[in-house]
Amino acid sequence: MLEWPPNLGFWRLSMTTDTWLAIDFGTSNSLVAGADTNGVFAPIAIDPHAPDQTIMKSVIYSLRRNEWAVGTEAISLYYEAGAEGRVLKSLKKFLPDPSFQGTQIHGQFYSLEDLLARILRTMRERAEKARGQSLTKVVLGHPALFAPTPEGHQRALTRLEKSANIAGFTDIVFCPEPVAAAHNFAKSLANEKIVLVADFGGGTSDFTIIRLKPSGFTEGDVLSLGGVSLAGDAFDGSIMEHAVAPFFGSKIEFRMPMGSNTLNLPKALVRKLCSPADLMLLGKKEYIEFFRNLQQWSLDKETAQAIERLEMLIEERQGYHLFESIEEGKKMLSAKDYGHVHYQYPTIDLDLTFDRGQFDHFSSKTIDAILGCLDETVKASGLAYAGIDIVCCTGGTARIPALHAGLAARLGGDKLEHHLPFHAVVNGLAEKAFSLIKK
């Protein structure tokens, strides 16, 4: 939980009042809107190849040195190249992590800030092209809490600021994402309400409880703010851990030469297999020799085959493709009672189905942690659940049935409103940008 009263993150650097971009820089998806002296302008089409051109996947790809692609183009080129090169996603999760500085790509080191800046710069340049003007001022969204400690949260903000500077932004204001969503949701109200804004994204689940009027709110109206680094990627990871990873040897047993003890795959490696961001960063040299030894140390043929599949997955950098299949299986559960994961590659043929009950079991710890954070946020507001009038749910992960059921059990299903799953935050950031201009 964030200590109260919090610094809401409204940092300001040498501002002037022209045109401001508003960027929702998400773990999975990113969007751009903004404001000028005439008012707020709508989200900009920044990904010409996407089904919704205002939503760009936060993915970067490089086939060879100094050649980069972002968004849908990155994914298309990755598949066209037969998974050659490097594709990276969910990099935002590393911002609070002091142990992650960057990675080697084509023999050259790139810092985390450099990699994130490539996405932000692409967004800025495409917005400039659409608007026909230079744009260097930005209201930039961020999770309520990047990390459970103030130091981790501050570290993430500092690194994100550096990324924005590298991307060409000179004037920067940070705004918590659930507070931004509240800016947007206020316009739908007829009178004052106590609102819980619940923003369930790809990397974090964020909450704010706020006294909201149709005309907006002040910082004093924000009653509490909370968040946890668990959301869409964590649900994908739970499917990977329980249903998919055993196919790749996560639960194998082996015995080293001259040894008598039965060993298991290192827990740290299994954790990385279950994280989309970490799996795509696993180095070939780091593990391939270990996997080849494991095949020799295996206790049976089935174990050796599972390790062979794992070696192929990492050596051929198939992590992105695999997690795309897992995510599609998860999305099926929003409309059906089952999910299906199908993934094929030489020596790998994965075809599995899981029902909603199994998924609820897989993800129970994630659900409990998210709802536990919500409980703490409500407690910090000084209110009971009965004192909340409306719940504004936003973000693609909000429609996971077990998560929805947990919210309904606490608040009543009649209070839940699903509000612009992908555009609420960026529209609210644009409202924040316009308020800066009006000042």
C-alpha positions as CSV (number, residue, x, y, z in Angstrom):
1,M,0.0,0.0,0.0
2,L,1.1,3.6,-0.7
3,E,1.5,5.7,2.5
4,W,-1.2,8.2,2.9
5,P,-1.5,11.0,1.9
6,P,0.5,10.0,-1.2
7,N,2.5,12.0,-3.6
8,L,0.1,11.5,-6.5
9,G,3.0,11.6,-9.0
10,F,2.1,14.9,-10.6
11,W,5.8,15.7,-11.3
12,R,6.4,18.7,-13.4
13,L,9.4,19.7,-15.5
14,S,9.8,23.2,-17.2
15,M,6.3,23.4,-18.6
16,T,4.7,25.8,-21.2
17,T,1.2,25.8,-22.5
18,D,1.0,24.6,-26.1
19,T,0.1,21.1,-27.2
20,W,0.6,18.3,-24.8
21,L,0.6,14.6,-25.6
22,A,-1.1,12.1,-23.2
23,I,0.5,8.7,-23.3
24,D,-0.8,5.5,-21.7
25,F,2.4,3.5,-21.9
26,G,1.2,0.1,-20.9
27,T,2.9,-3.2,-20.3
28,S,0.9,-4.8,-23.1
29,N,-0.6,-1.9,-25.1
30,S,0.2,1.8,-25.5
31,L,-2.0,4.7,-26.7
32,V,-1.6,8.4,-27.4
33,A,-4.1,11.3,-27.1
34,G,-3.6,14.9,-26.0
35,A,-4.8,18.4,-25.7
36,D,-4.2,21.9,-27.0
37,T,-5.7,25.3,-26.3
38,N,-8.9,24.2,-28.1
39,G,-9.4,21.3,-25.8
40,V,-8.8,17.5,-25.7
41,F,-8.2,15.6,-28.9
42,A,-9.0,12.0,-29.5
43,P,-6.6,9.1,-29.4
44,I,-4.3,9.2,-32.4
45,A,-3.9,6.3,-34.9
46,I,-0.3,5.2,-34.2
47,D,-0.3,1.6,-35.5
48,P,-1.5,1.5,-39.1
49,H,-1.4,-2.3,-39.1
50,A,-3.5,-2.9,-35.9
51,P,-7.2,-3.8,-35.8
52,D,-7.7,-0.6,-33.7
53,Q,-5.1,1.8,-35.0
54,T,-5.1,3.8,-31.8
55,I,-3.8,0.8,-29.8
56,M,-0.2,-0.2,-30.4
57,K,1.3,-3.3,-28.7
58,S,4.2,-2.5,-26.5
59,V,6.5,-4.8,-28.4
60,I,9.8,-4.2,-30.1
61,Y,11.7,-6.3,-32.6
62,S,15.1,-6.3,-34.2
63,L,16.2,-8.7,-37.0
64,R,19.7,-7.2,-37.3
65,R,21.7,-4.4,-35.7
66,N,20.2,-0.9,-36.0
67,E,17.0,-2.2,-37.5
68,W,13.9,-1.9,-35.2
69,A,10.2,-2.3,-35.5
70,V,7.5,-1.5,-33.0
71,G,3.9,-2.7,-32.5
72,T,2.0,-4.8,-35.0
73,E,4.8,-4.4,-37.5
74,A,7.3,-5.9,-35.0
75,I,5.1,-9.0,-34.6
76,S,4.6,-9.4,-38.3
77,L,8.3,-9.1,-39.1
78,Y,9.1,-11.5,-36.3
79,Y,6.9,-14.2,-37.8
80,E,8.0,-13.4,-41.4
81,A,11.6,-13.9,-40.4
82,G,10.8,-17.3,-38.9
83,A,11.4,-16.1,-35.4
84,E,14.9,-15.0,-36.2
85,G,16.1,-11.8,-34.4
86,R,15.0,-10.6,-31.0
87,V,11.4,-9.7,-30.0
88,L,10.8,-8.2,-26.6
89,K,7.6,-7.4,-24.7
90,S,6.4,-6.4,-21.2
91,L,9.7,-4.6,-20.6
92,K,8.0,-2.1,-18.4
93,K,7.9,-4.7,-15.6
94,F,11.6,-4.3,-15.1
95,L,11.5,-0.6,-14.3
96,P,11.6,-1.0,-10.5
97,D,14.1,-3.9,-10.6
98,P,17.7,-2.7,-9.8
99,S,19.1,-6.0,-11.0
100,F,17.9,-5.6,-14.6
101,Q,20.0,-3.0,-16.5
102,G,19.4,-4.1,-20.0
103,T,20.3,-6.9,-22.5
104,Q,22.6,-7.8,-25.3
105,I,21.1,-7.7,-28.8
106,H,23.2,-8.6,-31.8
107,G,26.3,-8.2,-29.8
108,Q,25.5,-4.7,-28.5
109,F,24.2,-3.8,-25.0
110,Y,21.0,-1.8,-24.8
111,S,19.9,-0.4,-21.5
112,L,16.3,-0.8,-20.3
113,E,15.8,3.0,-20.7
114,D,17.1,2.8,-24.3
115,L,14.7,0.0,-25.2
116,L,11.6,1.7,-23.7
117,A,12.6,4.9,-25.3
118,R,12.4,3.2,-28.7
119,I,8.7,2.6,-28.1
120,L,8.0,6.1,-26.7
121,R,9.9,7.7,-29.5
122,T,7.9,5.8,-32.1
123,M,4.7,7.0,-30.5
124,R,5.9,10.6,-30.4
125,E,7.0,10.6,-34.0
126,R,3.8,9.1,-35.3
127,A,1.8,11.6,-33.2
128,E,3.9,14.4,-34.7
129,K,3.2,13.1,-38.2
130,A,-0.6,12.9,-37.5
131,R,-0.7,16.4,-35.9
132,G,1.7,18.1,-38.3
133,Q,3.7,19.7,-35.4
134,S,6.7,19.1,-33.1
135,L,5.5,17.5,-29.8
136,T,7.8,17.4,-26.8
137,K,5.5,17.8,-23.9
138,V,3.7,14.8,-22.4
139,V,1.5,13.7,-19.6
140,L,2.7,10.2,-19.0
141,G,0.6,7.6,-17.1
142,H,2.1,5.2,-14.6
143,P,0.8,2.5,-12.2
144,A,-0.4,3.5,-8.8
145,L,2.5,1.5,-7.4
146,F,5.4,0.2,-9.6
147,A,6.7,-1.7,-6.5
148,P,5.7,-2.4,-2.9
149,T,8.4,-0.2,-1.6
150,P,8.7,3.6,-2.0
151,E,12.3,3.1,-3.2
152,G,11.2,0.7,-5.9
153,H,8.4,3.0,-7.1
154,Q,10.7,6.0,-7.2
155,R,13.3,4.0,-9.1
156,A,10.8,3.1,-11.7
157,L,9.6,6.7,-12.1
158,T,13.2,8.0,-12.5
159,R,14.0,5.4,-15.1
160,L,10.7,6.1,-17.0
161,E,11.5,9.8,-16.9
162,K,14.9,9.0,-18.4
163,S,13.3,6.9,-21.1
164,A,11.0,9.8,-22.0
165,N,13.9,12.2,-22.2
166,I,15.8,9.8,-24.5
167,A,12.6,9.6,-26.6
168,G,12.7,13.4,-27.1
169,F,10.3,14.7,-24.5
170,T,11.5,17.8,-22.6
171,D,8.4,18.6,-20.5
172,I,7.0,15.8,-18.5
173,V,4.1,15.3,-16.0
174,F,3.5,12.0,-14.4
175,C,-0.1,10.9,-13.5
176,P,-1.2,7.7,-11.8
177,E,-3.3,5.6,-14.3
178,P,-6.3,5.0,-12.0
179,V,-6.5,8.7,-11.3
180,A,-6.4,9.4,-15.0
181,A,-9.3,7.0,-15.6
182,A,-11.2,8.9,-12.9
183,H,-10.7,12.1,-14.9
184,N,-12.4,10.4,-17.9
185,F,-15.2,8.6,-15.9
186,A,-16.3,11.9,-14.2
187,K,-17.9,13.1,-17.4
188,S,-20.4,10.2,-17.2
189,L,-21.8,11.2,-13.8
190,A,-24.9,13.2,-13.1
191,N,-24.0,14.0,-9.5
192,E,-21.3,13.4,-6.9
193,K,-20.4,9.8,-6.2
194,I,-17.8,7.8,-4.2
195,V,-16.2,5.9,-7.0
196,L,-13.8,3.0,-7.0
197,V,-11.7,3.0,-10.1
198,A,-10.2,-0.4,-10.8
199,D,-7.7,-0.5,-13.7
200,F,-6.7,-4.1,-14.6
201,G,-3.9,-4.0,-17.3
202,G,-1.2,-6.2,-18.5
203,G,1.4,-5.7,-15.8
204,T,-0.4,-4.1,-12.8
205,S,-3.8,-3.9,-11.1
206,D,-4.4,-0.4,-9.8
207,F,-7.1,1.1,-7.6
208,T,-8.2,4.5,-6.4
209,I,-11.2,5.5,-4.3
210,I,-12.2,9.0,-5.1
211,R,-15.0,11.5,-4.4
212,L,-16.0,12.3,-7.9
213,K,-18.2,15.1,-9.3
214,P,-19.2,15.6,-12.9
215,S,-17.0,18.7,-12.9
216,G,-14.0,16.6,-11.9
217,F,-12.0,16.4,-8.6
218,T,-9.1,17.8,-6.7
219,E,-6.2,16.0,-5.1
220,G,-8.1,16.2,-1.8
221,D,-10.9,14.1,-3.2
222,V,-8.6,11.1,-3.7
223,L,-9.3,9.0,-0.6
224,S,-6.8,6.2,-1.3
225,L,-4.6,4.8,-3.9
226,G,-3.2,1.3,-4.2
227,G,-1.9,-1.3,-6.6
228,V,0.0,-4.6,-7.1
229,S,2.2,-5.8,-9.9
230,L,-0.1,-8.6,-11.0
231,A,-2.5,-8.5,-14.0
232,G,-2.8,-9.9,-17.5
233,D,0.7,-11.3,-17.7
234,A,0.4,-13.0,-14.3
235,F,-2.8,-14.8,-15.5
236,D,-0.9,-15.9,-18.6
237,G,1.9,-17.0,-16.4
238,S,-0.5,-19.1,-14.2
239,I,-1.6,-21.0,-17.3
240,M,2.0,-21.5,-18.3
241,E,3.0,-22.7,-14.8
242,H,0.2,-25.2,-14.3
243,A,-0.8,-26.4,-17.8
244,V,2.0,-25.7,-20.3
245,A,5.3,-25.6,-18.5
246,P,5.2,-29.4,-17.5
247,F,5.2,-30.1,-21.2
248,F,8.6,-28.4,-21.3
249,G,10.0,-30.2,-18.3
250,S,9.2,-27.8,-15.4
251,K,8.5,-30.8,-13.1
252,I,11.1,-33.2,-14.3
253,E,13.4,-35.2,-12.0
254,F,17.1,-35.9,-12.9
255,R,20.2,-37.3,-11.3
256,M,23.7,-36.0,-12.0
257,P,26.5,-38.4,-12.8
258,M,28.0,-40.1,-9.7
259,G,25.2,-38.5,-7.7
260,S,22.5,-40.2,-5.6
261,N,20.1,-37.3,-5.1
262,T,17.1,-36.8,-7.3
263,L,17.0,-33.1,-8.4
264,N,14.4,-30.8,-10.0
265,L,14.7,-27.9,-12.5
266,P,15.9,-24.8,-10.6
267,K,12.9,-22.8,-9.3
268,A,14.4,-19.5,-10.6
269,L,14.4,-21.0,-14.1
270,V,10.8,-22.2,-13.8
271,R,9.8,-18.7,-12.6
272,K,11.4,-17.2,-15.7
273,L,9.6,-19.7,-18.0
274,C,6.3,-18.4,-16.5
275,S,6.9,-14.7,-17.2
276,P,6.5,-13.5,-20.8
277,A,9.1,-10.8,-20.3
278,D,11.7,-13.0,-18.7
279,L,11.3,-16.0,-21.1
280,M,12.1,-13.7,-24.1
281,L,15.3,-12.6,-22.4
282,L,16.6,-16.1,-21.6
283,G,20.0,-16.3,-23.3
284,K,20.9,-19.3,-25.5
285,K,24.4,-19.6,-24.1
286,E,23.2,-19.4,-20.5
287,Y,21.1,-22.5,-20.6
288,I,21.6,-24.6,-23.7
289,E,24.6,-26.5,-22.4
290,F,22.7,-27.1,-19.2
291,F,19.7,-28.5,-21.1
292,R,21.9,-30.8,-23.2
293,N,23.4,-32.2,-20.0
294,L,19.9,-32.6,-18.6
295,Q,19.0,-34.9,-21.5
296,Q,21.9,-37.1,-20.5
297,W,20.9,-37.0,-16.8
298,S,17.2,-37.7,-17.3
299,L,15.7,-40.7,-15.6
300,D,13.5,-41.7,-18.5
301,K,12.8,-41.1,-22.2
302,E,9.7,-38.8,-21.5
303,T,11.9,-36.5,-19.4
304,A,14.6,-36.3,-22.1
305,Q,11.9,-35.4,-24.6
306,A,10.5,-32.6,-22.4
307,I,14.0,-31.1,-22.0
308,E,14.5,-31.3,-25.8
309,R,11.3,-29.3,-26.3
310,L,12.5,-26.7,-23.7
311,E,15.9,-26.4,-25.4
312,M,14.1,-25.8,-28.8
313,L,11.8,-23.2,-27.2
314,I,14.7,-21.1,-25.9
315,E,17.3,-21.7,-28.6
316,E,14.8,-20.8,-31.3
317,R,13.4,-17.9,-29.2
318,Q,9.8,-19.1,-29.4
319,G,8.7,-17.5,-26.2
320,Y,6.7,-14.8,-27.8
321,H,4.8,-17.2,-30.0
322,L,4.0,-19.6,-27.2
323,F,2.7,-16.8,-24.9
324,E,0.5,-15.4,-27.7
325,S,-1.1,-18.9,-27.9
326,I,-1.6,-18.9,-24.1
327,E,-3.1,-15.4,-24.1
328,E,-5.6,-16.5,-26.8
329,G,-6.6,-19.5,-24.7
330,K,-7.2,-17.2,-21.7
331,K,-9.3,-14.8,-23.8
332,M,-11.6,-17.7,-24.8
333,L,-12.7,-18.0,-21.2
334,S,-14.4,-14.6,-21.3
335,A,-17.0,-16.0,-23.7
336,K,-16.7,-19.8,-23.2
337,D,-16.4,-22.4,-20.4
338,Y,-13.0,-23.5,-21.7
339,G,-9.7,-22.2,-23.1
340,H,-7.6,-23.9,-25.8
341,V,-3.8,-23.6,-26.3
342,H,-2.4,-24.8,-29.6
343,Y,1.3,-24.3,-30.5
344,Q,3.4,-26.1,-33.1
345,Y,7.1,-25.9,-33.9
346,P,9.6,-28.6,-35.1
347,T,9.8,-31.2,-32.3
348,I,7.0,-29.4,-30.4
349,D,3.3,-30.2,-30.7
350,L,1.3,-28.7,-27.9
351,D,-2.5,-29.0,-27.9
352,L,-4.4,-28.7,-24.6
353,T,-7.7,-27.6,-23.3
354,F,-8.5,-26.3,-19.8
355,D,-11.9,-25.4,-18.3
356,R,-12.9,-22.4,-16.3
357,G,-12.6,-24.3,-13.0
358,Q,-9.0,-25.3,-13.8
359,F,-8.2,-21.7,-14.7
360,D,-9.7,-20.5,-11.5
361,H,-7.4,-23.0,-9.7
362,F,-4.4,-22.0,-11.7
363,S,-4.9,-18.3,-11.0
364,S,-6.2,-18.4,-7.4
365,K,-3.1,-16.9,-5.9
366,T,-3.1,-14.1,-8.4
367,I,-6.8,-13.4,-7.8
368,D,-6.4,-13.5,-4.0
369,A,-3.4,-11.1,-4.2
370,I,-5.3,-8.6,-6.4
371,L,-8.4,-8.7,-4.3
372,G,-6.3,-8.4,-1.1
373,C,-4.7,-5.2,-2.5
374,L,-8.2,-3.9,-3.2
375,D,-9.2,-4.7,0.4
376,E,-6.2,-2.7,1.7
377,T,-7.1,0.2,-0.6
378,V,-10.6,0.3,0.7
379,K,-9.4,0.1,4.3
380,A,-7.0,3.0,3.7
381,S,-9.9,5.2,2.4
382,G,-11.6,5.0,5.8
383,L,-14.7,3.6,4.1
384,A,-16.5,0.3,4.0
385,Y,-17.4,-1.4,0.7
386,A,-21.0,-0.3,1.4
387,G,-19.8,3.3,1.2
388,I,-18.7,3.0,-2.5
389,D,-21.4,4.0,-5.0
390,I,-19.9,2.9,-8.3
391,V,-17.1,0.7,-9.5
392,C,-15.4,1.9,-12.7
393,C,-13.7,-1.2,-14.2
394,T,-11.2,-0.6,-17.0
395,G,-8.5,-2.6,-18.7
396,G,-8.7,-5.8,-20.7
397,T,-8.1,-8.0,-17.7
398,A,-11.2,-6.7,-15.9
399,R,-13.4,-9.3,-17.7
400,I,-11.7,-12.4,-16.3
401,P,-14.7,-14.2,-14.7
402,A,-13.1,-15.0,-11.3
403,L,-11.9,-11.4,-10.9
404,H,-15.3,-10.0,-11.8
405,A,-16.9,-12.4,-9.3
406,G,-14.6,-11.3,-6.6
407,L,-15.5,-7.7,-7.2
408,A,-19.2,-8.5,-7.3
409,A,-19.0,-10.4,-4.0
410,R,-17.6,-7.4,-2.3
411,L,-19.5,-4.6,-3.9
412,G,-22.6,-6.1,-5.5
413,G,-22.8,-6.8,-9.2
414,D,-25.2,-3.8,-9.8
415,K,-22.4,-1.4,-8.9
416,L,-19.9,-2.7,-11.5
417,E,-19.5,-0.7,-14.7
418,H,-17.0,-1.6,-17.4
419,H,-15.8,1.6,-18.9
420,L,-13.7,1.9,-22.1
421,P,-11.4,-1.0,-21.4
422,F,-8.5,0.3,-23.5
423,H,-9.2,4.1,-23.8
424,A,-10.3,5.3,-20.4
425,V,-6.8,6.0,-19.1
426,V,-5.4,7.8,-22.2
427,N,-8.6,9.9,-22.4
428,G,-8.2,10.8,-18.7
429,L,-4.5,11.7,-19.3
430,A,-5.7,14.0,-22.1
431,E,-8.1,15.6,-19.6
432,K,-5.2,16.1,-17.2
433,A,-3.2,17.7,-20.1
434,F,-6.0,20.1,-20.9
435,S,-6.2,21.1,-17.2
436,L,-2.5,22.0,-17.3
437,I,-3.0,24.2,-20.4
438,K,-6.0,26.0,-18.8
439,K,-3.8,26.9,-15.8
